[in-house]
Amino acid sequence: MRLRWAILLLPLAVVLPAQDAPVNALPNGGFELVEPNAAGKSVPRTWDVATRGDGRVEAVPRHPGGHCLRLSAEKGAARVFYDGIPVADSATWTLTFEIRGNGKVWARVSSRDGGAWRKLLDQSVDGTSEWVSHRFSMTPGETATTLRLELASSDDVSLDNVLLGHAGLPALDLPPLRKLESDQDTLLLLDFEEDLDPFQYFLKGEVKRVPKGRFGAALHQGAGAYVATSAEDFLDPQAGTIELWVKLLVPGGERVSRPFVSVPGMRGLSLTRDQYGHISFSLNRHWGVGVRVWADGYARKWQPGVWRHVAACWDHELTQLWVDGRLLGSAPAKNLPDTLGPELRIGAPGMVIDDLRISRTVRYRVPLRPPKRVD
């Protein structure tokens, strides 16, 4: 009898496999990346901020070394939102966040379907005196291409640890949390711990190594600075990744173009913040643009003195551009140049750069939904 009961009970002891944790599509869900706005208040990077009336959005300390986000208003509203999150399939997405405070937070998620917005989530939650976590699930339609997340309040609440994602997303680890390393796909890695070799690099104007960069030393470029080397040795026009940390010493909206990395000429390449405050990456073929990805006015409100991570990847399928881990744009790769010009320019006057790495392969890729076939 005991044996029979053991046989009957045994299946009940089988442990089901745990579901994989979702990967966050938001690079700054914990609001640890902050920057000053024009009024000197700390605001979260990668998020878009909007206020009405007396609404305020500010990143404030939550614990030593960490931040949360305060949304407050008495006769207005405050909101943060995140646009352009790519959708590659019909996987179910998870939204989680923590809230504390007096009042409500509205959480809204919409998908872009066939040229129109479709509401996936429109839910309010109440704050309390303690931090409370909330979780929601939603499934985009078969034609959805991007998601938009909005968190808003007309009261006084704090938010933290926002996650929007699913288990199938790639974990990009952007921006990097530590100094980059060289591997078999690295063509150039400059950490500026030593002075540049004047026999390998052309140096002109105010160019100096400074001890306090993003990770260790960095390269400061002042008036008349020009740093260049051979493009042939360090760039593959058919595929690659360019990434670096850059600290502009001028406002992001000033009317002067400042390339971070470039190859001048008709077979050129440019990763730049231009005179209109746009961030862009382009590859040129015989003076014509072969492929270009950009974000209109993204840098226009940048304040000087903030370290930012910029990355661009390209191959024969896709070109993508990131700042601080936020995907700013994607474009199909068409008419890539067979060769590039001879000169690789590194930086420009009015900036400090650190941890520049150029690779022969695509290191970061966010998949997109394939275009719908037309029979």
C-alpha positions as CSV (number, residue, x, y, z in Angstrom):
1,M,0.0,0.0,0.0
2,R,2.8,2.4,0.8
3,L,4.4,1.7,-2.6
4,R,1.1,2.4,-4.4
5,W,0.8,5.8,-2.6
6,A,4.4,6.6,-3.4
7,I,3.8,6.0,-7.1
8,L,0.6,8.2,-7.1
9,L,2.3,11.1,-5.3
10,L,5.5,11.1,-7.2
11,P,4.2,13.1,-10.2
12,L,3.1,15.9,-7.8
13,A,6.7,16.5,-6.9
14,V,7.9,17.4,-10.4
15,V,9.2,21.0,-10.5
16,L,8.1,23.0,-13.6
17,P,10.9,25.0,-15.2
18,A,11.0,28.6,-14.3
19,Q,10.2,31.2,-17.0
20,D,13.1,33.3,-18.2
21,A,13.2,36.8,-16.8
22,P,12.3,39.5,-19.2
23,V,15.2,41.6,-20.6
24,N,14.6,45.4,-20.2
25,A,14.3,47.4,-23.4
26,L,14.9,50.5,-21.4
27,P,18.6,51.3,-20.7
28,N,17.9,53.7,-17.9
29,G,14.9,52.1,-16.1
30,G,16.5,52.8,-12.7
31,F,17.1,56.5,-13.5
32,E,20.8,56.2,-12.6
33,L,21.9,58.1,-15.7
34,V,21.0,61.7,-15.0
35,E,22.0,65.1,-16.3
36,P,21.2,68.7,-15.5
37,N,18.5,70.6,-17.4
38,A,18.6,74.3,-18.2
39,A,17.4,75.1,-14.7
40,G,20.1,73.0,-13.0
41,K,17.7,70.2,-11.9
42,S,18.7,66.5,-12.4
43,V,16.6,64.8,-15.1
44,P,16.8,61.2,-16.4
45,R,18.7,60.6,-19.6
46,T,17.3,58.6,-22.5
47,W,13.7,59.5,-21.3
48,D,11.7,62.3,-22.9
49,V,10.2,64.7,-20.3
50,A,7.1,66.8,-20.6
51,T,5.3,69.0,-18.1
52,R,2.1,71.1,-18.0
53,G,1.4,74.0,-15.6
54,D,3.5,73.6,-12.4
55,G,4.4,70.0,-13.2
56,R,8.0,68.9,-12.4
57,V,10.1,65.9,-13.2
58,E,13.3,65.4,-11.2
59,A,15.7,62.6,-10.4
60,V,16.2,62.5,-6.7
61,P,18.3,60.3,-4.3
62,R,16.7,57.1,-3.1
63,H,19.6,55.3,-1.6
64,P,23.4,56.0,-1.5
65,G,24.5,56.2,-5.1
66,G,21.1,55.6,-6.6
67,H,18.1,57.7,-7.8
68,C,14.4,57.5,-8.3
69,L,12.2,59.8,-10.3
70,R,9.8,62.3,-8.7
71,L,6.7,63.4,-10.6
72,S,4.9,66.3,-8.9
73,A,2.2,68.8,-9.7
74,E,-0.6,70.7,-8.0
75,K,-2.2,72.5,-11.0
76,G,-0.6,70.7,-13.9
77,A,0.9,67.3,-14.9
78,A,4.3,65.7,-15.2
79,R,5.1,62.8,-17.4
80,V,8.0,60.8,-18.9
81,F,7.8,58.8,-22.0
82,Y,9.9,56.5,-24.2
83,D,9.3,56.3,-28.0
84,G,10.5,54.0,-30.7
85,I,11.0,50.7,-28.9
86,P,11.2,48.1,-31.7
87,V,8.8,45.2,-31.9
88,A,10.2,42.2,-33.8
89,D,7.5,39.6,-33.2
90,S,4.3,39.0,-31.2
91,A,5.9,38.1,-27.9
92,T,4.1,39.1,-24.7
93,W,5.7,42.1,-23.1
94,T,6.0,42.8,-19.4
95,L,5.8,46.2,-17.7
96,T,6.9,46.5,-14.1
97,F,7.7,49.6,-11.9
98,E,7.8,50.6,-8.3
99,I,5.8,53.6,-7.0
100,R,5.6,55.5,-3.7
101,G,3.8,58.7,-2.8
102,N,0.5,60.5,-2.6
103,G,-1.6,60.1,-5.6
104,K,-1.9,58.2,-8.9
105,V,0.4,57.2,-11.7
106,W,-1.0,56.5,-15.1
107,A,0.8,53.8,-17.1
108,R,0.1,53.8,-20.8
109,V,1.6,51.6,-23.5
110,S,0.7,51.9,-27.2
111,S,1.9,50.1,-30.3
112,R,2.4,51.5,-33.8
113,D,0.3,49.3,-36.1
114,G,0.0,50.0,-39.8
115,G,0.5,53.8,-39.4
116,A,-1.9,54.1,-36.5
117,W,-1.4,53.9,-32.7
118,R,-3.2,51.1,-30.8
119,K,-3.6,51.3,-27.1
120,L,-2.3,48.2,-25.3
121,L,-2.4,49.4,-21.7
122,D,-4.1,52.4,-19.9
123,Q,-4.0,51.8,-16.2
124,S,-3.7,53.9,-13.1
125,V,-2.2,52.8,-9.8
126,D,-2.2,54.5,-6.4
127,G,0.9,55.4,-4.4
128,T,1.3,54.6,-0.7
129,S,3.8,55.5,2.0
130,E,5.9,52.4,1.1
131,W,7.4,51.3,-2.2
132,V,5.1,48.9,-4.0
133,S,5.8,47.1,-7.3
134,H,3.2,46.8,-10.1
135,R,3.2,44.4,-13.0
136,F,1.3,44.3,-16.3
137,S,1.4,42.2,-19.5
138,M,0.5,43.0,-23.0
139,T,0.8,41.5,-26.5
140,P,1.4,43.7,-29.6
141,G,-0.4,42.8,-32.8
142,E,1.1,41.0,-35.7
143,T,1.7,44.3,-37.6
144,A,3.1,46.3,-34.6
145,T,6.5,47.8,-35.3
146,T,7.3,50.0,-32.2
147,L,6.0,50.6,-28.7
148,R,5.6,53.9,-26.8
149,L,5.6,53.9,-22.9
150,E,4.2,56.8,-20.9
151,L,4.2,57.3,-17.1
152,A,2.3,60.4,-15.9
153,S,1.0,62.0,-12.7
154,S,-0.9,65.1,-11.5
155,D,0.0,64.4,-7.9
156,D,3.3,63.8,-6.0
157,V,4.7,60.4,-6.5
158,S,8.1,58.7,-7.0
159,L,9.0,56.0,-9.6
160,D,11.8,53.5,-9.8
161,N,13.0,50.3,-11.5
162,V,10.9,50.6,-14.6
163,L,11.1,47.5,-16.9
164,L,9.5,47.0,-20.2
165,G,10.6,44.0,-22.2
166,H,10.4,40.2,-22.7
167,A,12.7,37.3,-22.4
168,G,13.5,37.2,-26.1
169,L,15.2,40.6,-26.3
170,P,18.9,40.8,-26.7
171,A,20.8,41.9,-23.6
172,L,23.0,44.7,-25.1
173,D,24.6,45.9,-21.8
174,L,24.6,49.5,-23.0
175,P,26.0,51.8,-21.9
176,P,29.1,49.8,-20.8
177,L,29.6,49.8,-17.0
178,R,33.4,49.3,-17.2
179,K,36.4,49.9,-19.5
180,L,36.1,48.1,-22.8
181,E,38.5,45.3,-23.8
182,S,40.1,44.2,-27.0
183,D,39.3,40.9,-28.7
184,Q,39.7,39.2,-32.1
185,D,37.2,41.6,-33.7
186,T,38.8,44.8,-32.4
187,L,40.5,46.9,-35.0
188,L,41.3,49.9,-32.7
189,L,41.0,50.4,-29.0
190,L,42.1,53.7,-27.5
191,D,41.8,54.1,-23.7
192,F,44.3,57.0,-23.6
193,E,46.2,55.7,-20.7
194,E,49.3,56.5,-22.7
195,D,50.1,59.4,-25.0
196,L,49.3,58.8,-28.7
197,D,52.3,57.9,-30.8
198,P,53.1,61.0,-32.9
199,F,54.5,58.7,-35.6
200,Q,51.2,56.9,-35.9
201,Y,48.8,59.8,-35.3
202,F,48.7,63.3,-36.7
203,L,48.3,65.7,-33.8
204,K,47.6,69.4,-34.1
205,G,46.4,72.2,-31.9
206,E,45.4,71.8,-28.2
207,V,45.4,68.0,-27.8
208,K,46.3,66.6,-24.4
209,R,45.8,63.5,-22.2
210,V,43.9,64.3,-19.0
211,P,43.8,62.0,-15.9
212,K,40.1,62.1,-15.3
213,G,38.1,60.5,-18.1
214,R,35.1,58.1,-18.0
215,F,37.4,55.2,-17.1
216,G,40.9,56.4,-16.2
217,A,42.6,58.9,-18.5
218,A,41.0,60.6,-21.6
219,L,41.8,62.7,-24.6
220,H,41.0,66.5,-24.3
221,Q,40.7,68.4,-27.5
222,G,40.7,72.2,-27.3
223,A,41.2,75.1,-29.7
224,G,42.4,74.0,-33.2
225,A,42.6,70.4,-32.2
226,Y,43.0,67.8,-35.0
227,V,43.7,64.1,-34.4
228,A,43.9,61.7,-37.3
229,T,45.3,58.3,-38.3
230,S,44.9,55.8,-41.1
231,A,41.4,54.7,-41.9
232,E,42.5,51.7,-43.9
233,D,44.0,50.0,-40.8
234,F,41.1,50.5,-38.5
235,L,37.8,50.5,-40.5
236,D,35.9,48.0,-42.6
237,P,33.3,49.7,-44.8
238,Q,31.2,46.5,-45.1
239,A,30.6,45.9,-41.4
240,G,31.6,47.3,-38.0
241,T,30.9,49.0,-34.7
242,I,32.2,52.4,-33.6
243,E,31.7,53.2,-29.9
244,L,33.1,55.8,-27.6
245,W,32.5,57.9,-24.5
246,V,32.3,61.6,-25.2
247,K,32.0,64.7,-23.0
248,L,31.1,67.9,-24.9
249,L,32.6,71.0,-23.5
250,V,30.0,73.1,-25.3
251,P,26.2,73.2,-25.2
252,G,24.5,70.6,-27.4
253,G,22.5,73.2,-29.3
254,E,25.5,75.4,-30.4
255,R,25.6,76.0,-34.2
256,V,28.9,74.2,-34.9
257,S,29.1,70.6,-36.1
258,R,31.4,68.5,-34.0
259,P,32.2,65.0,-35.3
260,F,33.0,62.3,-32.8
261,V,34.6,60.0,-35.4
262,S,34.8,60.7,-39.2
263,V,36.4,59.9,-42.5
264,P,36.4,63.1,-44.7
265,G,35.8,63.0,-48.4
266,M,33.5,61.5,-51.0
267,R,34.0,58.0,-49.6
268,G,33.4,59.2,-46.1
269,L,32.0,58.2,-42.7
270,S,30.6,60.4,-40.0
271,L,29.4,59.9,-36.4
272,T,28.6,63.4,-35.3
273,R,26.5,65.9,-33.4
274,D,25.8,68.5,-36.1
275,Q,25.1,72.2,-36.1
276,Y,21.3,71.6,-35.7
277,G,21.7,69.4,-32.6
278,H,21.0,66.2,-34.5
279,I,22.9,63.0,-33.7
280,S,23.7,61.1,-36.9
281,F,25.8,58.3,-38.4
282,S,26.3,58.0,-42.2
283,L,28.4,56.2,-44.8
284,N,28.9,58.0,-48.1
285,R,29.5,56.5,-51.5
286,H,31.0,58.9,-54.1
287,W,29.7,62.0,-52.3
288,G,26.2,60.5,-52.1
289,V,24.8,59.2,-48.8
290,G,24.8,55.4,-49.0
291,V,23.1,55.1,-45.6
292,R,22.2,57.5,-42.8
293,V,20.6,57.2,-39.4
294,W,19.8,60.2,-37.3
295,A,17.8,61.6,-34.5
296,D,16.5,65.2,-35.1
297,G,17.4,67.6,-32.3
298,Y,18.3,64.9,-29.8
299,A,21.3,66.8,-28.5
300,R,19.8,70.2,-28.7
301,K,19.2,70.5,-24.9
302,W,22.4,68.8,-23.8
303,Q,24.3,70.6,-21.2
304,P,28.2,70.6,-21.4
305,G,30.3,68.4,-19.1
306,V,28.3,65.2,-19.2
307,W,29.8,61.9,-20.3
308,R,27.7,60.1,-22.9
309,H,28.1,56.8,-24.7
310,V,27.6,56.9,-28.5
311,A,27.6,53.7,-30.7
312,A,26.9,52.9,-34.3
313,C,26.8,49.5,-36.0
314,W,26.4,48.6,-39.7
315,D,26.5,45.7,-42.1
316,H,24.7,44.7,-45.3
317,E,21.4,44.3,-43.6
318,L,21.0,47.1,-41.1
319,T,22.5,50.3,-39.6
320,Q,21.7,51.3,-36.0
321,L,22.6,54.2,-33.8
322,W,22.6,54.5,-30.0
323,V,23.2,57.1,-27.3
324,D,23.5,55.9,-23.7
325,G,21.9,52.6,-24.7
326,R,18.8,54.2,-26.3
327,L,18.3,53.2,-29.9
328,L,17.9,56.4,-31.8
329,G,17.3,55.0,-35.2
330,S,17.6,52.1,-37.7
331,A,17.9,52.1,-41.5
332,P,18.3,49.4,-44.1
333,A,21.9,49.3,-45.3
334,K,22.0,50.3,-49.0
335,N,25.0,51.2,-51.2
336,L,27.7,50.7,-48.7
337,P,31.0,52.1,-50.0
338,D,33.5,49.5,-51.2
339,T,36.3,51.5,-49.7
340,L,36.7,54.5,-47.4
341,G,38.9,57.6,-47.6
342,P,42.4,57.4,-46.3
343,E,42.1,59.5,-43.1
344,L,40.3,58.6,-39.9
345,R,39.7,61.7,-37.8
346,I,39.2,61.1,-34.0
347,G,37.1,63.8,-32.2
348,A,37.1,67.5,-32.7
349,P,37.7,70.7,-30.7
350,G,35.4,71.2,-27.7
351,M,35.2,67.6,-26.4
352,V,36.9,65.0,-24.3
353,I,36.8,61.4,-25.5
354,D,37.5,58.1,-23.8
355,D,37.4,54.4,-24.5
356,L,37.1,54.5,-28.3
357,R,36.7,51.1,-29.9
358,I,36.3,50.2,-33.5
359,S,35.4,46.7,-34.5
360,R,35.1,44.6,-37.6
361,T,31.7,43.2,-36.6
362,V,28.3,44.3,-35.4
363,R,28.4,44.2,-31.6
364,Y,24.9,45.5,-30.8
365,R,21.8,44.7,-32.7
366,V,18.1,45.2,-31.9
367,P,16.0,43.0,-34.3
368,L,13.2,44.7,-36.2
369,R,10.0,43.2,-37.6
370,P,10.5,42.1,-41.2
371,P,8.7,44.2,-43.7
372,K,5.4,42.8,-44.8
373,R,5.6,41.0,-48.1
374,V,3.4,42.3,-50.9
375,D,2.3,39.5,-53.3
